[in-house]
């Protein structure tokens, strides 16, 4: 499925709808360049889970846990992971196979430990279509 958005609000809304449909054990891989809107999407996703507090990219902590929604949100930003073994140190398996949903930014850095069933979300800019235009591809992978 390909969705085109033309504003941060539309990207947020797509995230919100996906958050409303999220289920325990789901893994969302969020891929895209810096500044493409991954945080806006994630904020919408969190809102869809019923999380009301601020949601930011956990760039320096790798994992941010939000428990106040209908199910927990495990928000990973693995951009700064030097080696996939660092994921063991933060207990990624408890998140991936736990009671919440895992949302992973920069998932290609840890592809070797990702389970088979994933929802992959690619966000791309196209400046020829406008500064706020985004092409968002959502696909289920097994």
C-alpha positions, 0 to 999 in steps of 0.5 A, a space after each residue: 500500500 502506498 499513501 501520499 501525504 502533503 503535510 506533517 498533519 497528514 503523516 501524523 494522522 496515518 501514524 494515528 490510524 496505524 496505532 489504533 490498529 496495532 496489536 501486541 507483538 507487532 513490530 513496525 520497522 520505520 525506515 527513511 532518511 533524517 528529517 523525513 518525518 519518522 518522529 511525526 509518524 511515531 507521535 501519531 502512532 503513539 496517539 493512536 495507542 492513547 499515549 498523551 505525553 510527549 513522544 520524541 526519538 530516543 536517539 541517545 537511549 536507543 529505547 523509550 518505553 511508553 506504558 500509558 496507552 492501551 498497549 505498551 509502545 517500545 520505541 527503538 532508534 537504533 541509528 547509533 547501534 555499533 554492533 547488533 549485540 548491543 540490542 541484547 544489552 537492552 533486552 530487545 527480545 522482551 520487547 519484540 515478543 512482549 505485550 506491546 508493539 515495537 516501533 523501530 527506526 533505522 531497522 536495517 541496522 539490526 535486520 539479522 535479529 528481526 523476526 519474520 513477521 513485520 510491518 515495514 514502513 518506508 517514508 520518502 520525500 520528493 521535493 519536486 512534489 513539495 517540501 511537505 510531500 511524503 510517499 509512505 509505503 506500508 507492507 507486511 513482510 513474513 
